[in-house]
Amino acid sequence: MAYSVDFASNLIEVTFPQAEVLAQDLINAIRDAEASEKGILYGQIARASGKETLGPSVAVGITVELLGDWQLHFWPGNYIAKVAGGNLVGGPGSDPIAYSAGVQVLLIQSAASTVIATGGGGAAGALTQAQEDALYAAVLEANKARKMLTNKAVISVDKAHVTVYDDDGTTVLHEFDISADKLTRTPA
Amino acid sequence: MSCRMTSSGVYGTLQSSKSLICGSGWQSVVRQPTDPLFYASITLQNVLSGSRYWIAQASNLSNVLATGTAPGGDIVIAGIPAVANPMLVEVRVRFASGTTKYQPLTTYGYLSRSGVVIYVAQVEDTVAELS
């Protein structure tokens, strides 16, 4: 996990190619940054709560609250980012995610999140890993469906192909072949 | 020519103004607002070894008075310039480099001529883990 803390801009930069942020990793990195030689010159970045034991291998989920104007900022690009493993709250106007061109952020939050210790020592948020994966896949599919319905599409000069472009208008998302009678399209 | 520094009354106590007598004339030396009123020591007690500390004037955080890494136990920082009497100081103590991380601590104390003693009660961070 790679984070770069920009104290001047109050941004926690998620560096390329990381597209998923776990609350535990985030608070670990924040505490390291706060205690650094540069970080101590600035106020506290975040508060964290949770992990109180509820029973064997079960604990309250983590909540990371970004203080003041601090926000999480993903590297710009055309992808879907994910924040999981706990709640991320706070930031200016209660918006913990800073705008990044082309990035859609899936913020998985819960009012009753729990941490379940697994055999591998991993931790999960309100959802199991399988549920999170399924949700993530569903979001990807929904996002692609939106693009297919609304994005720029270009018919070739010979009217034999249709090309649908991604949100940036230049990346090819999908291509279709058009039948000779112009009534059917099939994925190329 | 011999010179003699004099101070008297309230001005002498506050060190706001001093007069320099040089031969037959007087030369007035006025204390600037940024000049220290006095120098005193700040003692931080019970600081975990390896903690990073930072001390500044609370009303002007750009006036950093001391910073460093704690050797453990008590830290006595002498010769801290005070521009107010008493002067409220902000103390930050952070420690995240060991196997156990601690919550960032911010506390305050009034620095007077006799100094200030600040007890640092660092609280273990039960959420953050070793990176």
Chai-1 contact restraints between the chains, C-beta under 6 A:
chainA,res_idxA,chainB,res_idxB,connection_type,confidence,min_distance_angstrom,max_distance_angstrom,comment,restraint_id
A,I27,B,V127,contact,1.0,0.0,6.0,A-B,restraint_1
A,I27,B,A128,contact,1.0,0.0,6.0,A-B,restraint_2
A,N28,B,A128,contact,1.0,0.0,6.0,A-B,restraint_3
A,N28,B,E129,contact,1.0,0.0,6.0,A-B,restraint_4
A,N28,B,S131,contact,1.0,0.0,6.0,A-B,restraint_5
A,R31,B,A96,contact,1.0,0.0,6.0,A-B,restraint_6
A,R31,B,K101,contact,1.0,0.0,6.0,A-B,restraint_7
A,R31,B,A128,contact,1.0,0.0,6.0,A-B,restraint_8
A,D32,B,A96,contact,1.0,0.0,6.0,A-B,restraint_9
A,D32,B,S131,contact,1.0,0.0,6.0,A-B,restraint_10
A,E34,B,R94,contact,1.0,0.0,6.0,A-B,restraint_11
A,E34,B,P104,contact,1.0,0.0,6.0,A-B,restraint_12
A,A35,B,R52,contact,1.0,0.0,6.0,A-B,restraint_13
A,A35,B,R94,contact,1.0,0.0,6.0,A-B,restraint_14
A,A35,B,A96,contact,1.0,0.0,6.0,A-B,restraint_15
A,I40,B,R52,contact,1.0,0.0,6.0,A-B,restraint_16
A,I40,B,W54,contact,1.0,0.0,6.0,A-B,restraint_17
A,I40,B,R92,contact,1.0,0.0,6.0,A-B,restraint_18
A,I40,B,R94,contact,1.0,0.0,6.0,A-B,restraint_19
A,Q44,B,P104,contact,1.0,0.0,6.0,A-B,restraint_20
A,A48,B,V127,contact,1.0,0.0,6.0,A-B,restraint_21
A,G50,B,V127,contact,1.0,0.0,6.0,A-B,restraint_22
A,K51,B,T126,contact,1.0,0.0,6.0,A-B,restraint_23
A,K51,B,V127,contact,1.0,0.0,6.0,A-B,restraint_24
A,I62,B,V127,contact,1.0,0.0,6.0,A-B,restraint_25
